[in-house]
C-alpha cells in the first residue's frame, strides 16, 4: 500500500512539473499614452479667437486592418514578413492607444481641452482632429517608421487644414525600443497637428 501511495505522489509531482514547464509565459502590456502626471490638465485651456478656452476633439485613429489588434505587430527580420507577439500586447486596441496618446500630446502642447465623448460646449468654436495611419511598422532593434495623414477642421465654419507626417526613428533594443520609437513618432505627429491648429486659430 505504501509503495503504491509513493508511486502516486511521484506521478502527481511529475505531472505538476510538466504542467509548469508547458505553461505559457504571462503577456507584457504596453501603452503609448503617458502617465497621469504627464497628462494635460482637464480644465482651462489657451483661449481661442473668441476668447473662450481652446477646445479640441481628437477622434479615433484609423489604422490598417493588419494593425487593428491587441498584439504588437513587427517586421520579421528573417523572412521579410510580419509577426504578432502574443506575449507583447497593447493595454487597449491600437486605435485607442494612438488616440489617447495624441490627445495627451495635443492637450499639453496647446494647453487645450479634449471634448471627445463629452460633447462640444454650446456655441463654442472647436478644432476636430482626424488621423489616418497610412503605414506603421518596425524592425526590432533597428528602426520604426510611420506615415500618418491628418486633418484639422475648425468648427463651426468648417475651414480645413490637412497634412501628412512621415517619420523614421531608431528603435534600439527589443520591443520596449519599438514602443518608445512609436511614442517619438506620435510626438512628431502631434507637433505638426498642433501647428495646424494654431494656424487655424489666428
Phi, psi and omega in degrees: 000315180297321179297319180293320180296318179298320179295319179295319179296318179297317179296320180296318179296319179295320179296321179296317179297319180295319180295318180294324180291331182267354183296140179287142178295148179293136179291150175256134185253140180237155174224150178267341180283153178282178177287170180300326180291339179273345186289154178286156178300150183274353180229160177056129181220176176299143184284148176271189181300330182275357181091355178276166175303154180277113180260136173234156176229102181269109184276165179304142182276133176271135182229157174302147186302325182293341178264350186278072182204170185279334182280151171289136179246120181228165179286144174270112186294344183267316185261346182086358177270204178235156178231151175255131180261109180290339181263000177231113189226157172281152178288342174212166179308145186307319177303323178290319178301314181295316180299312183296319180293317177297319179300314178300314181298316183289320177299320181290312185287329181262354187052049186247177178238123178274119184257013178302134181073359178246350181085146180282141175300142183302130172062018179257136176294149180210171181233116181267126183251122175239142182224145176232123174278108178284318179209143176205113181208165183211143168257114184302130180083357184237285186205163173228145183218153180207151168235118184234119176269140182218156179222136173246123180244124178276128178253144009264000186281345173082010179295137189238142171229127182241154179201178180216129179251121177243120187223143172224129182225157176295150177226070184290160177081211182260213186295333175300323177294325177295315180298316178297322178295319177298323177297320176297318179298317179293325177296319178294320179295316180298324179296319177294317180294319179300320177297324177294317178299314181297326178295319180283344185268005181279000000 
